[in-house]
Amino acid sequence: MFKSGFVTIIGRPNVGKSTLSNYIMGEKLSIVSSKPQTTRNNIHTILTRDDFQVVFVDTPGIHKPRHKLGEFMVKIAEESIKEVDIILFITTPDDEVGRGDQYILEQLRNVNIPVILLINKIDESTPENIAKTIKNYSEFFDFAEVIPISARKGKNIDILLDVMKKYLPEGPKYYPDDMITDKQERFIVMEIIREKALRLLEQEVPHGIAIEILSMKKDRKGIYNIEANLLCEKASHKPIIIGKGGSKLKKISRYARMDIEKFLDSKVYLRIWVKVKEEWRDSPFLLKELGYKD
């Protein structure tokens, strides 16, 4: 009997959704950053085993939107809830159920889908705090299962996979065995560059950036030549991104190139230019051009 289904990972921004997806897949397919609102789009990653296939939907964090990009992100996250077989609700140890988590869980009360509570980052907390978190959340919402995990260290991920398999319906193999994501290589490259910018830039600048792949070609020697624009919203952000003597942009490019070479398993020449596109997050045309569309 083969089982298959779709699993969405939801929760507040910065609780470890992308880290969990990446650990399970063993590939860096969803970008990871300490800054909230890192994931902007639905990313399907596919885990295939002998007797089951799970299609993970890594969604943007649910939050109160402040611009059209934010509205797009929240819409994707909320719609993903309605079209899956299992919901993984991920949070972190805390003294109480926070308002952000309450908001998300209230939306799940009338959903007839198993909701599994994942308490992430248990390696950074005490057993007493974890137990208190489980008690508080279990009293607030009727979860199908509760699993404390460390997505970063992989603790209890094997238990999570067994539990998910239990709740999966019988079904077909949706994707070939060797397919691990529904996104094209260009999208993953774009996300890797954006991750490096998120890690290296300060405060509000990262939220106002986007990556545009201008060209991605493989030459006869198997070397990828990639050209990209790093878009920012304000002219004052451009020198911050470039850095003194181009130091910041060089660092972003160097770190991005190293990860892209690992992903593509090939040598890469990467060139990035910084361009100003004012208020791009509120421009329906630019959002569509950059891939943020329904």
C-alpha positions as CSV (number, residue, x, y, z in Angstrom):
1,M,0.0,0.0,0.0
2,F,1.5,3.3,-1.1
3,K,0.7,6.5,0.7
4,S,1.0,10.1,-0.5
5,G,-0.1,13.5,0.3
6,F,0.5,17.2,0.8
7,V,1.8,18.7,4.1
8,T,1.9,22.4,4.9
9,I,4.2,23.8,7.5
10,I,2.7,26.9,9.1
11,G,3.5,29.2,12.0
12,R,4.7,32.6,12.8
13,P,7.7,34.0,11.0
14,N,11.0,32.8,12.2
15,V,10.0,29.7,14.1
16,G,11.9,27.3,11.9
17,K,9.7,26.3,9.0
18,S,12.3,26.5,6.3
19,T,15.0,25.0,8.6
20,L,12.7,22.0,9.1
21,S,12.0,21.5,5.4
22,N,15.7,21.8,4.6
23,Y,16.7,19.2,7.2
24,I,14.2,16.7,6.1
25,M,15.2,17.1,2.5
26,G,18.9,17.2,3.1
27,E,19.0,20.1,0.6
28,K,19.0,23.9,1.0
29,L,15.8,24.5,-1.0
30,S,14.2,27.0,1.3
31,I,16.2,30.0,2.4
32,V,17.0,30.4,6.0
33,S,17.5,33.6,7.9
34,S,17.2,35.0,11.4
35,K,15.0,37.8,9.9
36,P,11.2,37.4,9.8
37,Q,9.3,37.2,6.5
38,T,12.1,35.3,4.8
39,T,10.0,32.9,2.8
40,R,7.9,34.8,0.2
41,N,6.5,32.1,-2.0
42,N,5.1,28.6,-1.9
43,I,8.0,26.1,-2.3
44,H,7.1,22.5,-2.9
45,T,9.7,20.0,-1.8
46,I,9.2,16.3,-2.4
47,L,10.3,13.5,-0.1
48,T,10.0,10.0,-1.7
49,R,10.5,6.8,0.2
50,D,9.7,3.2,-0.7
51,D,6.2,3.2,0.6
52,F,5.2,6.9,0.7
53,Q,5.7,10.3,-0.8
54,V,5.3,13.6,1.0
55,V,5.0,16.9,-0.8
56,F,5.9,19.7,1.6
57,V,4.5,23.1,1.1
58,D,6.8,25.7,2.8
59,T,4.7,28.8,3.0
60,P,5.4,32.4,4.1
61,G,4.7,33.1,7.8
62,I,1.2,34.5,8.6
63,H,1.5,38.1,9.7
64,K,-0.4,41.4,9.4
65,P,0.5,42.7,5.9
66,R,1.8,46.2,5.4
67,H,2.1,46.3,1.6
68,K,0.9,44.3,-1.5
69,L,3.8,41.9,-1.2
70,G,2.7,41.2,2.4
71,E,-0.8,40.6,1.3
72,F,0.4,38.2,-1.3
73,M,2.4,36.3,1.3
74,V,-0.4,36.0,3.7
75,K,-2.9,34.9,1.0
76,I,-0.5,32.1,0.0
77,A,-0.1,30.9,3.5
78,E,-3.8,30.9,4.3
79,E,-4.8,29.2,1.0
80,S,-2.3,26.4,1.6
81,I,-4.2,25.4,4.7
82,K,-7.2,24.4,2.7
83,E,-5.5,22.1,0.2
84,V,-3.4,19.7,2.2
85,D,-3.7,16.3,4.0
86,I,-1.7,17.3,7.1
87,I,-0.9,20.6,8.8
88,L,2.3,20.9,10.7
89,F,1.9,23.9,13.1
90,I,5.3,24.9,14.4
91,T,6.1,27.1,17.3
92,T,8.8,27.5,19.9
93,P,8.9,27.0,23.7
94,D,7.2,29.9,25.5
95,D,5.4,30.7,28.8
96,E,2.0,31.2,27.1
97,V,0.3,30.9,23.7
98,G,1.2,34.2,22.1
99,R,-1.2,36.4,20.2
100,G,0.4,35.5,16.8
101,D,-0.1,31.8,17.4
102,Q,-3.6,32.3,18.7
103,Y,-4.5,34.1,15.5
104,I,-3.2,31.3,13.4
105,L,-4.8,28.5,15.5
106,E,-8.2,30.3,15.4
107,Q,-8.1,29.9,11.7
108,L,-7.6,26.2,12.0
109,R,-10.5,25.5,14.3
110,N,-13.0,24.7,11.5
111,V,-10.5,22.9,9.3
112,N,-11.1,19.1,9.1
113,I,-7.4,18.2,8.7
114,P,-5.1,16.7,11.2
115,V,-3.0,19.4,12.9
116,I,0.3,18.2,14.4
117,L,2.0,20.5,16.9
118,L,5.7,20.8,16.6
119,I,7.6,22.5,19.5
120,N,10.8,23.6,17.8
121,K,14.2,24.7,19.2
122,I,14.0,22.3,22.2
123,D,17.8,22.2,22.2
124,E,17.6,25.9,23.3
125,S,15.1,25.4,26.1
126,T,14.6,23.5,29.4
127,P,12.4,20.4,29.8
128,E,10.2,22.3,32.2
129,N,9.6,25.1,29.7
130,I,8.9,22.5,26.9
131,A,6.4,20.7,29.2
132,K,4.7,24.0,30.0
133,T,4.4,24.9,26.4
134,I,2.9,21.5,25.5
135,K,0.3,21.9,28.3
136,N,-0.7,25.5,27.3
137,Y,-1.0,24.7,23.6
138,S,-2.9,21.5,24.1
139,E,-5.4,23.3,26.3
140,F,-5.9,26.0,23.6
141,F,-6.2,23.7,20.6
142,D,-7.1,20.0,20.0
143,F,-4.0,18.7,18.2
144,A,-3.8,15.3,16.5
145,E,-0.2,14.8,17.8
146,V,2.4,16.8,19.7
147,I,6.1,16.4,18.9
148,P,9.0,18.3,20.4
149,I,11.8,18.7,17.8
150,S,15.0,20.5,16.9
151,A,14.8,21.2,13.2
152,R,18.4,22.5,13.3
153,K,19.9,19.4,14.9
154,G,17.3,16.9,13.6
155,K,16.1,15.7,16.9
156,N,12.8,13.6,16.7
157,I,12.5,14.2,12.9
158,D,12.4,10.4,12.4
159,I,9.4,10.3,14.8
160,L,7.7,13.1,12.9
161,L,8.1,11.2,9.6
162,D,6.6,8.1,11.1
163,V,3.6,10.1,12.5
164,M,3.0,11.9,9.1
165,K,3.0,8.5,7.3
166,K,0.3,7.3,9.7
167,Y,-1.9,10.2,8.7
168,L,-1.2,10.2,5.0
169,P,-4.0,8.8,2.7
170,E,-3.5,6.0,0.2
171,G,-2.5,7.7,-3.1
172,P,-0.3,7.8,-6.2
173,K,3.3,8.9,-6.6
174,Y,2.8,12.5,-7.7
175,Y,6.4,13.1,-8.7
176,P,9.3,11.0,-10.0
177,D,11.7,9.5,-7.4
178,D,14.6,11.8,-8.3
179,M,12.6,15.1,-8.2
180,I,13.0,17.0,-5.0
181,T,11.4,20.4,-5.8
182,D,8.8,21.8,-8.1
183,K,10.8,25.0,-8.6
184,Q,13.2,25.6,-11.5
185,E,17.0,26.0,-10.9
186,R,16.7,29.8,-11.6
187,F,14.3,30.2,-8.6
188,I,16.6,28.4,-6.2
189,V,19.5,30.5,-7.4
190,M,17.5,33.6,-6.9
191,E,16.6,32.5,-3.3
192,I,20.2,31.7,-2.5
193,I,21.3,35.2,-3.5
194,R,18.5,36.7,-1.5
195,E,19.4,34.7,1.6
196,K,22.9,36.0,1.6
197,A,21.6,39.6,1.3
198,L,19.3,38.9,4.2
199,R,22.1,37.7,6.3
200,L,24.5,40.5,5.6
201,L,22.3,43.5,5.5
202,E,20.8,45.4,8.4
203,Q,17.3,46.4,9.6
204,E,14.7,47.3,7.0
205,V,16.9,47.1,4.0
206,P,16.5,43.3,3.5
207,H,12.7,43.5,3.4
208,G,12.9,46.0,0.5
209,I,15.1,43.8,-1.7
210,A,14.3,41.3,-4.5
211,I,16.5,39.3,-6.9
212,E,16.0,39.3,-10.6
213,I,17.9,36.7,-12.7
214,L,18.9,38.4,-15.9
215,S,20.8,35.5,-17.5
216,M,21.8,32.0,-16.5
217,K,23.7,30.1,-19.1
218,K,26.0,27.0,-19.1
219,D,29.0,27.1,-21.4
220,R,30.7,24.2,-23.2
221,K,33.0,23.7,-20.2
222,G,30.0,23.2,-17.9
223,I,30.5,26.5,-16.2
224,Y,27.4,28.5,-15.3
225,N,27.5,32.3,-16.0
226,I,24.8,34.0,-14.0
227,E,23.9,37.7,-14.1
228,A,21.4,39.1,-11.6
229,N,20.0,42.4,-10.3
230,L,19.6,43.0,-6.6
231,L,16.6,45.4,-6.4
232,C,16.1,47.8,-3.6
233,E,13.3,50.4,-2.9
234,K,15.3,53.5,-2.0
235,A,18.3,55.2,-3.5
236,S,19.7,55.6,0.0
237,H,19.8,51.8,0.3
238,K,22.0,51.3,-2.7
239,P,25.3,52.4,-1.1
240,I,24.5,50.4,2.0
241,I,24.1,47.2,-0.1
242,I,27.2,47.9,-2.2
243,G,29.3,48.8,0.9
244,K,32.6,50.7,1.1
245,G,34.6,50.0,-2.0
246,G,32.0,47.4,-3.0
247,S,32.9,45.2,0.0
248,K,29.3,44.3,1.0
249,L,28.2,43.3,-2.5
250,K,31.4,41.3,-3.0
251,K,30.7,39.4,0.2
252,I,27.1,38.7,-0.8
253,S,28.2,37.5,-4.3
254,R,31.0,35.3,-2.9
255,Y,28.8,33.6,-0.3
256,A,26.0,33.2,-2.8
257,R,28.4,31.7,-5.5
258,M,29.7,29.1,-3.0
259,D,26.1,27.9,-2.2
260,I,25.0,28.0,-5.9
261,E,28.0,25.9,-6.9
262,K,27.1,23.3,-4.3
263,F,23.5,23.3,-5.5
264,L,24.3,23.1,-9.2
265,D,27.4,20.9,-8.7
266,S,29.3,23.1,-11.1
267,K,31.7,26.1,-11.2
268,V,29.8,29.4,-11.3
269,Y,30.6,32.9,-12.4
270,L,28.2,35.3,-10.7
271,R,27.7,39.0,-11.3
272,I,25.3,41.1,-9.4
273,W,24.2,44.7,-10.0
274,V,22.3,46.8,-7.5
275,K,19.2,48.6,-9.0
276,V,16.7,51.0,-7.4
277,K,13.0,50.2,-8.0
278,E,11.0,52.5,-5.8
279,E,8.1,51.0,-4.0
280,W,8.3,47.7,-5.9
281,R,6.5,45.8,-3.0
282,D,3.4,47.8,-3.8
283,S,3.6,47.5,-7.6
284,P,1.4,44.7,-9.0
285,F,3.3,44.8,-12.3
286,L,6.8,44.4,-10.6
287,L,5.5,41.8,-8.2
288,K,4.3,39.7,-11.1
289,E,7.5,40.3,-13.0
290,L,9.5,39.0,-10.0
291,G,7.4,35.9,-9.6
292,Y,5.1,37.0,-6.8
293,K,1.8,36.2,-8.5
294,D,-1.3,34.0,-7.8
